[in-house]
Amino acid sequence: MAQNIGWELYRTFLAVLDEGSLSGAACALGITQPTAGRHI
């Protein structure tokens, strides 16, 4: 069963790698930290 992963999940993952933390990624993307955590 293949499941399509939305672009926003990849975007969040890459932002965490770039920023070094969930909170930094959330701030950079304009989303909340819990949302970033759910995306990861």
Secondary structure, DSSP 8 states (H G I E B T S, - for coil): ------HHHHHHHHHHHHHSSHHHHHHHHTS-HHHHHHH-
